[in-house]
Amino acid sequence: MTPVLLFVLGVVFVAIGIAVSIALHEVGHLVPAKLFKVRVTKYMIGFGPTLWSRRKGETEYGVKAIPLGGFVSMIGMYPPNKDDGSVRPSSTGMFQTLATEARSMAHEEVGPGDEKRVFYRLPVWKKVIVMLGGPAMNMVLGVLLTAVLLMGFGMATATTTISEVSKCQVAAGETVDPDSADCQPTPAAAAGLKPNDRITSFDGKAVTGWDQLTEWIRASAGREVDITVERDGTLVSTTVTPVLSARPVIGADGRQETDDAGTLRYQDVGFLGIGSQTELVAQPASSVLPMAGENIRQVAGVVFNLPARVVGVAKAAFSEEPRDPNGPISVVGVGRVAGEVAAMEEIPVQSRVAALIGLLAGLNFALAVFNLIPLLPLDGGHVAGALYEGARRQVARLFGKPDPGAFDIAKLLPVTYVVAALLMGMSALLIYADIVKPVNLFG
């Protein structure tokens, strides 16, 4: 296939994956709502004009034109107006009018016999379950995709087979022309090691893993040691003398460490001048939850620092500053990354598919964590409202006061509109940045 076609296939693969993730997120709300007998009038994927819909029972299922979300409509999301007169109460206050209109609209579809099927009458714990159903579904999807990735495809693992042999000894941050007189051969090049050699022993000890070999090389600076490799089915023995060289300090997370001032840290260790080939190695089931937990932790870190990171994106988009590769990206950016992964023909197909599945797993964790932010219109905002209602009722019961009833979350609509406007503005900024200055993940 041509790179362009592969790019398109990668984008389509992730687009379908996102659509399915959104659809199942809404199923996470739909199923508990129906189990708790709330009347659900609509289950829609997308926003804007309806492209297709079909009514089954009391619920209309459909797809809308803008595939950037979805929703489930439940009757009685807000408590009714306290004024039971025939004239809809209003006032000159804009915020009060917004709340009044929302409460009235929420009850337009409440018919005879539906009085006990409205959302606001649910016990607090049932409200929380309904609203957490969406994020919980994304969490489950993320874990399942992680299981497919680790157990089905495997994790990229360094092997003892050499991928490349550096020709010259180069100090950190410097470059040397391999054909110049300044090129001092690396120990590996001087010993005649070649790509595709599989190292079987080092200093008389059998080599069973790359990490083990790396530690032995680092500890052998300045000392001549025997090394044996398998080359084209034949064992070849020679000697190497690792040189002392400044190498990056790599932390437990696999990233290069920095000091308090943000400067990259280096340490003097033995250096041979070889790289390792990697291959996908299937992982046990016990590795799935730790990997999912680490993924969630990283996503939560991005979400927690989202305002600062969005400011960083804005600065990069309108200046010469580079984009942070670990910063937030839009659906456009996600599609671009997916397309680039799919089009990397130098990487095996299995590895590319694994990378796309990992991308979808991360997106599901991101959807779950983001929706748990305790602000309306996100699911976390509804959960926070339900918990406040429960706490208010407990306090009233403790002091012997009348039950205050359901919390009128419609009063928070002004905050909802502000948050919604900020989310739309953030989405527009990220899309613009992903077009004019996309994140470069592959150098």
VOPAGU-2260 file (C-alpha; in pm, 1 decimal, decimal comma):
REM VOPAGU-2260
SITE   aa  ch    i         X         Y         Z
SITE  MET   A    0       0,0       0,0       0,0
SITE  THR   A    1     108,6     359,2     -56,0
SITE  PRO   A    2     197,8     574,4     247,7
SITE  VAL   A    3    -101,6     800,0     177,0
SITE  LEU   A    4    -345,0     508,1     183,9
SITE  LEU   A    5    -186,1     372,9     501,5
SITE  PHE   A    6    -214,9     719,3     659,7
SITE  VAL   A    7    -585,3     732,5     572,3
SITE  LEU   A    8    -643,2     381,4     708,4
SITE  GLY   A    9    -477,2     480,9    1037,3
SITE  VAL   A   10    -700,6     786,9    1068,1
SITE  VAL   A   11   -1013,2     584,0     986,3
SITE  PHE   A   12    -916,1     312,4    1236,7
SITE  VAL   A   13    -883,8     560,8    1523,3
SITE  ALA   A   14   -1191,6     759,2    1413,8
SITE  ILE   A   15   -1402,5     442,8    1431,5
SITE  GLY   A   16   -1242,2     356,8    1764,7
SITE  ILE   A   17   -1328,7     700,0    1907,1
SITE  ALA   A   18   -1687,2     673,7    1779,1
SITE  VAL   A   19   -1727,8     330,8    1939,5
SITE  SER   A   20   -1576,0     458,9    2264,9
SITE  ILE   A   21   -1820,7     750,5    2274,7
SITE  ALA   A   22   -2113,6     523,3    2190,8
SITE  LEU   A   23   -2022,6     282,5    2470,0
SITE  HIS   A   24   -1968,0     573,9    2710,0
SITE  GLU   A   25   -2331,1     671,0    2656,3
SITE  VAL   A   26   -2435,7     306,0    2694,9
SITE  GLY   A   27   -2272,5     329,9    3035,9
SITE  HIS   A   28   -2530,5     597,2    3124,1
SITE  LEU   A   29   -2819,3     436,8    2935,6
SITE  VAL   A   30   -2813,9      89,6    3093,2
SITE  PRO   A   31   -2824,2     189,6    3463,4
SITE  ALA   A   32   -3081,6     460,8    3389,4
SITE  LYS   A   33   -3313,3     202,3    3234,8
SITE  LEU   A   34   -3242,0     -46,1    3515,0
SITE  PHE   A   35   -3350,2     219,9    3764,8
SITE  LYS   A   36   -3670,9     276,3    3560,5
SITE  VAL   A   37   -3586,0     630,1    3449,7
SITE  ARG   A   38   -3754,7     708,7    3117,8
SITE  VAL   A   39   -3484,0     768,2    2858,6
SITE  THR   A   40   -3618,1     956,7    2557,7
SITE  LYS   A   41   -3304,3     980,0    2343,1
SITE  TYR   A   42   -2971,7     804,7    2291,5
SITE  MET   A   43   -2766,6    1003,0    2038,5
SITE  ILE   A   44   -2411,9     983,0    1908,6
SITE  GLY   A   45   -2289,7    1324,9    1800,3
SITE  PHE   A   46   -2446,4    1669,7    1800,4
SITE  GLY   A   47   -2627,8    1893,0    1554,2
SITE  PRO   A   48   -2875,3    1775,3    1286,1
SITE  THR   A   49   -2989,4    1413,9    1307,6
SITE  LEU   A   50   -2861,4    1198,4    1020,8
SITE  TRP   A   51   -3042,0     879,4    1120,5
SITE  SER   A   52   -3265,7     770,1    1403,9
SITE  ARG   A   53   -3501,2     490,0    1497,0
SITE  ARG   A   54   -3740,4     460,5    1787,1
SITE  LYS   A   55   -3738,4     141,9    1989,3
SITE  GLY   A   56   -3987,8     138,0    2272,2
SITE  GLU   A   57   -3982,2     472,1    2447,4
SITE  THR   A   58   -3628,1     565,3    2335,7
SITE  GLU   A   59   -3512,6     722,6    2009,0
SITE  TYR   A   60   -3168,1     598,8    1901,3
SITE  GLY   A   61   -2976,5     798,7    1643,6
SITE  VAL   A   62   -2662,0     949,8    1493,5
SITE  LYS   A   63   -2606,5    1321,2    1448,7
SITE  ALA   A   64   -2392,0    1516,4    1206,0
SITE  ILE   A   65   -2108,6    1630,6    1434,6
SITE  PRO   A   66   -1934,8    1319,8    1576,5
SITE  LEU   A   67   -1768,8    1495,8    1870,6
SITE  GLY   A   68   -1961,4    1345,5    2159,1
SITE  GLY   A   69   -2300,7    1207,2    2245,2
SITE  PHE   A   70   -2577,8    1227,3    2500,4
SITE  VAL   A   71   -2858,4    1041,4    2672,9
SITE  SER   A   72   -3176,6    1238,3    2747,1
SITE  MET   A   73   -3355,8    1141,4    3068,6
SITE  ILE   A   74   -3678,8    1304,1    3179,5
SITE  GLY   A   75   -3675,1    1515,0    3492,8
SITE  MET   A   76   -3305,0    1590,1    3511,3
SITE  TYR   A   77   -3392,2    1896,0    3723,4
SITE  PRO   A   78   -3655,9    1935,3    3997,7
SITE  PRO   A   79   -3975,0    2115,9    3886,7
SITE  ASN   A   80   -4052,7    2479,2    3956,5
SITE  LYS   A   81   -4174,3    2534,3    4310,9
SITE  ASP   A   82   -4445,9    2763,1    4180,4
SITE  ASP   A   83   -4731,4    2529,8    4082,7
SITE  GLY   A   84   -4935,3    2797,8    3909,2
SITE  SER   A   85   -5022,3    2787,9    3543,4
SITE  VAL   A   86   -4791,0    3077,3    3456,0
SITE  ARG   A   87   -4425,0    2986,7    3424,6
SITE  PRO   A   88   -4238,9    3188,2    3689,9
SITE  SER   A   89   -3960,7    3413,9    3574,5
SITE  SER   A   90   -3775,2    3723,8    3680,6
SITE  THR   A   91   -3558,3    4000,1    3544,1
SITE  GLY   A   92   -3248,5    3812,4    3662,9
SITE  MET   A   93   -3073,9    3634,2    3376,3
SITE  PHE   A   94   -2936,5    3349,6    3590,2
SITE  GLN   A   95   -3275,4    3285,8    3753,7
SITE  THR   A   96   -3439,9    3281,6    3410,4
SITE  LEU   A   97   -3187,6    3025,3    3283,8
SITE  ALA   A   98   -3261,0    2793,5    3576,5
SITE  THR   A   99   -3637,0    2835,5    3536,3
SITE  GLU   A  100   -3626,1    2760,6    3163,5
SITE  ALA   A  101   -3410,8    2451,8    3218,9
SITE  ARG   A  102   -3644,9    2311,5    3483,1
SITE  SER   A  103   -3946,5    2369,5    3261,3
SITE  MET   A  104   -3785,3    2208,6    2956,3
SITE  ALA   A  105   -3678,8    1908,9    3165,0
SITE  HIS   A  106   -4043,2    1840,4    3244,6
SITE  GLU   A  107   -4194,5    1898,7    2900,7
SITE  GLU   A  108   -4182,8    1524,4    2825,4
SITE  VAL   A  109   -4306,1    1406,7    3165,2
SITE  GLY   A  110   -4641,1    1245,1    3098,1
SITE  PRO   A  111   -4903,0    1071,0    3310,9
SITE  GLY   A  112   -4745,0     784,0    3503,5
SITE  ASP   A  113   -4394,1     921,0    3466,4
SITE  GLU   A  114   -4389,4    1104,5    3797,9
SITE  LYS   A  115   -4182,6     830,1    3961,4
SITE  ARG   A  116   -3961,0     778,6    3657,2
SITE  VAL   A  117   -3787,4    1116,3    3662,4
SITE  PHE   A  118   -3414,2    1133,7    3724,5
SITE  TYR   A  119   -3425,3    1386,0    4007,2
SITE  ARG   A  120   -3632,2    1147,4    4224,2
SITE  LEU   A  121   -3362,0     879,0    4222,8
SITE  PRO   A  122   -3175,7     816,1    4549,1
SITE  VAL   A  123   -2833,1     975,9    4555,5
SITE  TRP   A  124   -2649,0     645,5    4511,5
SITE  LYS   A  125   -2847,2     564,8    4199,0
SITE  LYS   A  126   -2777,0     909,5    4051,8
SITE  VAL   A  127   -2407,1     856,5    4113,3
SITE  ILE   A  128   -2415,5     514,0    3944,5
SITE  VAL   A  129   -2594,8     652,5    3638,1
SITE  MET   A  130   -2349,2     940,9    3598,1
SITE  LEU   A  131   -2040,1     730,1    3668,2
SITE  GLY   A  132   -2155,1     466,3    3419,3
SITE  GLY   A  133   -2000,0     653,3    3124,6
SITE  PRO   A  134   -1651,0     704,6    3269,5
SITE  ALA   A  135   -1660,6     351,6    3412,7
SITE  MET   A  136   -1731,8     213,9    3065,0
SITE  ASN   A  137   -1429,4     399,6    2924,8
SITE  MET   A  138   -1214,2     267,5    3209,0
SITE  VAL   A  139   -1323,4     -87,8    3129,4
SITE  LEU   A  140   -1255,5     -34,1    2758,5
SITE  GLY   A  141    -913,0     106,7    2839,8
SITE  VAL   A  142    -825,6    -194,6    3053,6
SITE  LEU   A  143    -953,7    -439,0    2789,6
SITE  LEU   A  144    -754,9    -268,0    2514,3
SITE  THR   A  145    -447,8    -270,0    2739,2
SITE  ALA   A  146    -498,7    -643,9    2791,0
SITE  VAL   A  147    -522,0    -697,8    2413,7
SITE  LEU   A  148    -208,5    -488,9    2366,6
SITE  LEU   A  149       5,6    -658,3    2633,2
SITE  MET   A  150    -120,5   -1016,7    2617,4
SITE  GLY   A  151    -211,9   -1035,4    2248,8
SITE  PHE   A  152      58,9    -826,4    2082,5
SITE  GLY   A  153     312,6    -785,5    2360,2
SITE  MET   A  154     535,1    -504,6    2480,9
SITE  ALA   A  155     833,5    -377,1    2285,5
SITE  THR   A  156    1127,4    -535,5    2466,6
SITE  ALA   A  157    1498,8    -489,4    2405,6
SITE  THR   A  158    1672,4    -809,2    2291,5
SITE  THR   A  159    2038,1    -912,7    2292,3
SITE  THR   A  160    2054,4    -876,3    1913,5
SITE  ILE   A  161    2247,4    -570,2    1794,9
SITE  SER   A  162    2048,9    -319,8    1588,9
SITE  GLU   A  163    2333,4     -77,8    1510,2
SITE  VAL   A  164    2700,6     -23,1    1580,5
SITE  SER   A  165    2818,8     334,7    1629,6
SITE  LYS   A  166    3132,4     408,2    1427,6
SITE  CYS   A  167    3271,7     697,5    1634,3
SITE  GLN   A  168    3303,2     788,6    1999,1
SITE  VAL   A  169    3102,6    1110,9    2035,7
SITE  ALA   A  170    3062,0    1330,4    2342,4
SITE  ALA   A  171    2708,6    1418,2    2448,9
SITE  GLY   A  172    2562,1    1686,0    2221,0
SITE  GLU   A  173    2838,9    1661,1    1960,2
SITE  THR   A  174    2861,2    1507,3    1614,0
SITE  VAL   A  175    3160,6    1364,4    1425,3
SITE  ASP   A  176    3197,0    1281,1    1056,9
SITE  PRO   A  177    3257,5     901,1    1041,9
SITE  ASP   A  178    3492,9     950,0     746,7
SITE  SER   A  179    3706,3    1218,5     909,8
SITE  ALA   A  180    4030,4    1181,4    1101,0
SITE  ASP   A  181    3846,9    1296,4    1417,1
SITE  CYS   A  182    3646,7     973,2    1425,9
SITE  GLN   A  183    3778,5     753,1    1704,3
SITE  PRO   A  184    3619,9     405,9    1664,9
SITE  THR   A  185    3390,7     285,9    1936,8
SITE  PRO   A  186    3490,1     -32,2    2121,8
SITE  ALA   A  187    3217,4    -223,6    1934,4
SITE  ALA   A  188    3337,2    -100,3    1593,7
SITE  ALA   A  189    3700,4    -174,5    1683,3
SITE  ALA   A  190    3604,6    -528,2    1785,9
SITE  GLY   A  191    3423,5    -590,4    1457,8
SITE  LEU   A  192    3073,9    -629,0    1600,3
SITE  LYS   A  193    2796,6    -599,1    1339,5
SITE  PRO   A  194    2421,1    -535,1    1325,8
SITE  ASN   A  195    2215,1    -855,3    1368,9
SITE  ASP   A  196    2485,3   -1014,7    1586,7
SITE  ARG   A  197    2322,8   -1180,6    1889,3
SITE  ILE   A  198    2536,6   -1147,3    2200,7
SITE  THR   A  199    2551,7   -1480,1    2385,4
SITE  SER   A  200    2819,9   -1418,3    2648,7
SITE  PHE   A  201    3008,7   -1128,2    2803,0
SITE  ASP   A  202    3317,1   -1161,0    3023,6
SITE  GLY   A  203    3262,7   -1536,5    3040,5
SITE  LYS   A  204    2901,3   -1506,2    3162,1
SITE  ALA   A  205    2594,9   -1612,7    2963,6
SITE  VAL   A  206    2384,1   -1315,9    2849,7
SITE  THR   A  207    2011,5   -1361,7    2907,2
SITE  GLY   A  208    1878,5   -1005,7    2869,5
SITE  TRP   A  209    1965,5    -659,3    2741,1
SITE  ASP   A  210    1929,0    -486,0    3078,6
SITE  GLN   A  211    2166,1    -740,0    3232,1
SITE  LEU   A  212    2418,7    -685,8    2951,9
SITE  THR   A  213    2393,4    -307,4    2985,8
SITE  GLU   A  214    2479,4    -323,6    3354,7
SITE  TRP   A  215    2785,0    -541,8    3284,2
SITE  ILE   A  216    2907,5    -305,7    3010,6
SITE  ARG   A  217    2862,5       0,0    3233,4
SITE  ALA   A  218    3066,2    -166,7    3510,1
SITE  SER   A  219    3352,3    -274,2    3279,2
SITE  ALA   A  220    3499,3      60,1    3172,1
SITE  GLY   A  221    3869,5      37,6    3087,1
SITE  ARG   A  222    3885,9    -341,9    3123,5
SITE  GLU   A  223    3932,6    -584,2    2832,3
SITE  VAL   A  224    3665,8    -854,2    2837,9
SITE  ASP   A  225    3575,3   -1149,1    2618,3
SITE  ILE   A  226    3252,6   -1128,5    2418,2
SITE  THR   A  227    3082,7   -1394,6    2205,3
SITE  VAL   A  228    2814,8   -1332,5    1943,4
SITE  GLU   A  229    2608,8   -1555,1    1716,6
SITE  ARG   A  230    2648,7   -1441,8    1355,8
SITE  ASP   A  231    2466,3   -1625,4    1075,6
SITE  GLY   A  232    2440,1   -1936,4    1292,9
SITE  THR   A  233    2808,6   -1936,3    1389,8
SITE  LEU   A  234    2957,7   -1835,9    1725,3
SITE  VAL   A  235    3223,8   -1564,6    1692,6
SITE  SER   A  236    3445,1   -1464,2    1985,9
SITE  THR   A  237    3648,6   -1146,2    2027,7
SITE  THR   A  238    3746,1    -895,2    2297,6
SITE  VAL   A  239    3618,8    -547,3    2373,5
SITE  THR   A  240    3730,3    -271,9    2610,0
SITE  PRO   A  241    3438,2     -47,1    2712,8
SITE  VAL   A  242    3546,1     317,2    2740,7
SITE  LEU   A  243    3438,4     558,1    3012,0
SITE  SER   A  244    3175,6     790,6    2870,7
SITE  ALA   A  245    2908,0    1031,9    2996,5
SITE  ARG   A  246    2569,6     869,5    2939,3
SITE  PRO   A  247    2218,4    1000,5    3024,0
SITE  VAL   A  248    2070,2     902,3    3359,6
SITE  ILE   A  249    1743,9     718,5    3288,0
SITE  GLY   A  250    1475,5     711,2    3557,1
SITE  ALA   A  251    1233,4     433,4    3647,7
SITE  ASP   A  252     976,9     579,7    3405,1
SITE  GLY   A  253    1216,9     532,8    3113,2
SITE  ARG   A  254    1279,3     907,3    3070,3
SITE  GLN   A  255    1604,1    1096,9    3107,6
SITE  GLU   A  256    1634,6    1255,6    3450,1
SITE  THR   A  257    1698,0    1626,4    3516,8
SITE  ASP   A  258    1826,8    1813,8    3819,8
SITE  ASP   A  259    1638,2    2081,5    4015,7
SITE  ALA   A  260    1732,8    2341,4    3756,7
SITE  GLY   A  261    1593,7    2129,6    3473,4
SITE  THR   A  262    1937,4    2036,7    3334,0
SITE  LEU   A  263    1975,2    1686,3    3193,0
SITE  ARG   A  264    2174,3    1455,6    3419,6
SITE  TYR   A  265    2466,5    1241,3    3298,8
SITE  GLN   A  266    2693,5     983,6    3461,1
SITE  ASP   A  267    3030,5     834,8    3360,0
SITE  VAL   A  268    2992,3     464,0    3278,6
SITE  GLY   A  269    3133,4     200,2    3048,6
SITE  PHE   A  270    3028,8     244,3    2686,2
SITE  LEU   A  271    3046,0      -2,0    2397,0
SITE  GLY   A  272    2862,6     175,3    2112,7
SITE  ILE   A  273    2582,6     -68,4    2027,3
SITE  GLY   A  274    2203,9     -47,6    2013,1
SITE  SER   A  275    1948,2    -320,4    2075,0
SITE  GLN   A  276    1684,3    -458,7    1843,1
SITE  THR   A  277    1338,4    -471,7    1999,3
SITE  GLU   A  278    1060,1    -722,1    1953,1
SITE  LEU   A  279     707,4    -759,8    2087,0
SITE  VAL   A  280     700,9    -999,0    2381,3
SITE  ALA   A  281     363,5   -1115,4    2520,3
SITE  GLN   A  282     312,5   -1014,1    2882,9
SITE  PRO   A  283     124,8   -1200,5    3159,9
SITE  ALA   A  284    -224,4   -1098,7    3272,7
SITE  SER   A  285     -73,4    -963,9    3594,6
SITE  SER   A  286      90,4    -682,0    3395,6
SITE  VAL   A  287    -238,8    -536,9    3264,1
SITE  LEU   A  288    -366,9    -350,2    3570,2
SITE  PRO   A  289     -26,8    -197,7    3661,3
SITE  MET   A  290      12,2     -73,8    3304,3
SITE  ALA   A  291    -344,4      62,5    3303,0
SITE  GLY   A  292    -279,9     231,6    3636,8
SITE  GLU   A  293      35,6     397,9    3504,3
SITE  ASN   A  294    -154,5     514,8    3196,0
SITE  ILE   A  295    -430,4     661,9    3413,7
SITE  ARG   A  296    -171,1     833,0    3634,8
SITE  GLN   A  297      -9,2     999,6    3335,4
SITE  VAL   A  298    -343,7    1111,8    3194,1
SITE  ALA   A  299    -451,1    1247,5    3533,0
SITE  GLY   A  300    -128,4    1447,4    3549,5
SITE  VAL   A  301    -205,8    1608,0    3213,7
SITE  VAL   A  302    -565,7    1685,0    3316,1
SITE  PHE   A  303    -459,7    1824,2    3655,2
SITE  ASN   A  304    -221,1    2067,1    3483,9
SITE  LEU   A  305    -450,9    2129,7    3187,4
SITE  PRO   A  306    -480,9    2511,6    3219,7
SITE  ALA   A  307    -103,0    2555,8    3223,9
SITE  ARG   A  308     -56,2    2306,9    2941,9
SITE  VAL   A  309    -318,9    2479,8    2725,8
SITE  VAL   A  310    -139,5    2811,3    2782,1
SITE  GLY   A  311     178,9    2638,4    2664,5
SITE  VAL   A  312      -1,2    2516,8    2351,6
SITE  ALA   A  313    -125,9    2871,6    2282,9
SITE  LYS   A  314     226,6    3013,4    2316,6
SITE  ALA   A  315     364,0    2750,5    2079,3
SITE  ALA   A  316      83,7    2800,4    1826,8
SITE  PHE   A  317     144,4    3174,7    1799,0
SITE  SER   A  318     522,9    3184,5    1835,3
SITE  GLU   A  319     837,5    2995,7    1745,2
SITE  GLU   A  320     827,6    2786,0    2065,1
SITE  PRO   A  321     811,2    2407,3    2006,5
SITE  ARG   A  322     507,8    2202,2    2111,3
SITE  ASP   A  323     535,2    1988,3    2423,3
SITE  PRO   A  324     513,8    1625,8    2299,3
SITE  ASN   A  325     349,8    1531,3    2630,9
SITE  GLY   A  326      91,1    1810,1    2613,6
SITE  PRO   A  327    -277,0    1786,5    2515,6
SITE  ILE   A  328    -382,3    1738,0    2154,9
SITE  SER   A  329    -717,2    1752,4    1976,1
SITE  VAL   A  330    -896,4    1486,7    1775,2
SITE  VAL   A  331    -717,5    1629,8    1471,9
SITE  GLY   A  332    -384,0    1568,7    1642,1
SITE  VAL   A  333    -486,3    1217,9    1743,5
SITE  GLY   A  334    -585,2    1141,6    1384,9
SITE  ARG   A  335    -255,1    1274,9    1255,9
SITE  VAL   A  336     -55,9    1061,8    1500,8
SITE  ALA   A  337    -259,6     754,3    1404,3
SITE  GLY   A  338    -199,5     820,6    1036,4
SITE  GLU   A  339     173,9     865,9    1086,3
SITE  VAL   A  340     197,9     541,8    1283,9
SITE  ALA   A  341       8,8     348,4    1016,7
SITE  ALA   A  342     227,1     492,3     738,9
SITE  MET   A  343     561,7     393,4     899,6
SITE  GLU   A  344     641,2     110,6     657,0
SITE  GLU   A  345     982,2      51,1     817,1
SITE  ILE   A  346     799,8     -83,7    1124,8
SITE  PRO   A  347     631,2    -428,5    1114,4
SITE  VAL   A  348     253,0    -425,1    1066,1
SITE  GLN   A  349     204,2    -600,8    1398,8
SITE  SER   A  350     388,7    -322,6    1580,4
SITE  ARG   A  351     185,6     -53,5    1403,9
SITE  VAL   A  352    -145,5    -218,0    1493,3
SITE  ALA   A  353     -25,9    -254,1    1852,8
SITE  ALA   A  354      59,8     116,9    1863,8
SITE  LEU   A  355    -287,9     211,4    1736,4
SITE  ILE   A  356    -453,7     -11,0    1998,0
SITE  GLY   A  357    -238,4     150,4    2265,2
SITE  LEU   A  358    -347,6     491,5    2138,0
SITE  LEU   A  359    -715,2     393,5    2169,4
SITE  ALA   A  360    -655,4     261,7    2520,7
SITE  GLY   A  361    -500,8     593,6    2619,5
SITE  LEU   A  362    -790,9     785,7    2465,5
SITE  ASN   A  363   -1042,6     586,3    2668,7
SITE  PHE   A  364    -852,1     655,6    2989,4
SITE  ALA   A  365    -841,3    1024,3    2892,7
SITE  LEU   A  366   -1218,9    1030,6    2829,6
SITE  ALA   A  367   -1281,6     870,2    3167,3
SITE  VAL   A  368   -1052,1    1097,4    3368,1
SITE  PHE   A  369   -1161,4    1415,7    3190,7
SITE  ASN   A  370   -1530,3    1339,9    3245,0
SITE  LEU   A  371   -1467,1    1296,3    3618,5
SITE  ILE   A  372   -1374,0    1664,7    3658,6
SITE  PRO   A  373   -1638,1    1793,3    3908,7
SITE  LEU   A  374   -1771,1    2067,2    3681,4
SITE  LEU   A  375   -2091,5    2075,8    3478,4
SITE  PRO   A  376   -2165,2    1977,8    3205,1
SITE  LEU   A  377   -1917,7    1691,9    3265,0
SITE  ASP   A  378   -2030,0    1373,9    3441,1
SITE  GLY   A  379   -1822,1    1467,2    3743,4
SITE  GLY   A  380   -2030,4    1781,7    3786,5
SITE  HIS   A  381   -2351,7    1578,4    3810,1
SITE  VAL   A  382   -2184,4    1341,9    4057,1
SITE  ALA   A  383   -2073,1    1638,0    4268,5
SITE  GLY   A  384   -2429,8    1773,3    4264,6
SITE  ALA   A  385   -2570,6    1438,1    4376,4
SITE  LEU   A  386   -2315,6    1406,6    4656,9
SITE  TYR   A  387   -2395,4    1760,6    4773,7
SITE  GLU   A  388   -2764,6    1668,9    4777,3
SITE  GLY   A  389   -2691,0    1362,8    4989,8
SITE  ALA   A  390   -2472,8    1562,6    5232,4
SITE  ARG   A  391   -2739,5    1833,1    5263,7
SITE  ARG   A  392   -3005,3    1576,3    5347,2
SITE  GLN   A  393   -2779,9    1410,0    5604,4
SITE  VAL   A  394   -2714,1    1744,1    5776,4
SITE  ALA   A  395   -3087,3    1823,7    5782,5
SITE  ARG   A  396   -3162,8    1481,5    5931,0
SITE  LEU   A  397   -2886,0    1526,1    6189,4
SITE  PHE   A  398   -3032,8    1855,2    6312,4
SITE  GLY   A  399   -3392,3    1737,3    6292,9
SITE  LYS   A  400   -3485,3    1970,0    6006,9
SITE  PRO   A  401   -3723,0    1890,5    5719,3
SITE  ASP   A  402   -3582,4    1709,4    5415,3
SITE  PRO   A  403   -3461,2    1987,2    5178,5
SITE  GLY   A  404   -3545,8    1766,3    4879,1
SITE  ALA   A  405   -3351,8    1721,5    4557,6
SITE  PHE   A  406   -3074,9    1968,2    4489,3
SITE  ASP   A  407   -3171,8    2199,8    4203,7
SITE  ILE   A  408   -2864,7    2161,4    3986,8
SITE  ALA   A  409   -3028,4    2393,6    3730,7
SITE  LYS   A  410   -2908,2    2680,7    3949,2
SITE  LEU   A  411   -2556,3    2597,5    3833,1
SITE  LEU   A  412   -2641,9    2645,3    3465,2
SITE  PRO   A  413   -2450,3    2976,0    3440,6
SITE  VAL   A  414   -2137,2    2789,7    3552,0
SITE  THR   A  415   -2222,4    2515,8    3302,7
SITE  TYR   A  416   -2238,3    2762,6    3015,1
SITE  VAL   A  417   -1907,6    2921,1    3115,1
SITE  VAL   A  418   -1736,5    2580,0    3137,9
SITE  ALA   A  419   -1890,5    2469,8    2806,9
SITE  ALA   A  420   -1766,2    2788,4    2639,5
SITE  LEU   A  421   -1416,7    2733,0    2780,9
SITE  LEU   A  422   -1416,6    2371,7    2660,9
SITE  MET   A  423   -1519,5    2478,4    2310,5
SITE  GLY   A  424   -1252,3    2748,0    2309,0
SITE  MET   A  425    -990,0    2499,9    2427,1
SITE  SER   A  426   -1094,5    2251,3    2157,9
SITE  ALA   A  427   -1071,1    2520,2    1888,4
SITE  LEU   A  428    -725,0    2622,8    2010,7
SITE  LEU   A  429    -595,9    2264,6    2016,3
SITE  ILE   A  430    -733,5    2196,7    1667,2
SITE  TYR   A  431    -568,0    2514,9    1536,6
SITE  ALA   A  432    -237,5    2424,0    1702,3
SITE  ASP   A  433    -252,5    2069,5    1565,4
SITE  ILE   A  434    -292,1    2215,4    1216,4
SITE  VAL   A  435     -32,1    2495,8    1219,1
SITE  LYS   A  436     220,0    2339,3    1460,7
SITE  PRO   A  437     148,5    1969,5    1521,0
SITE  VAL   A  438     321,9    1765,4    1787,1
SITE  ASN   A  439     621,0    1579,5    1647,0
SITE  LEU   A  440     640,8    1241,6    1819,6
SITE  PHE   A  441     871,9    1070,8    1574,0
SITE  GLY   A  442    1159,5    1313,5    1535,6
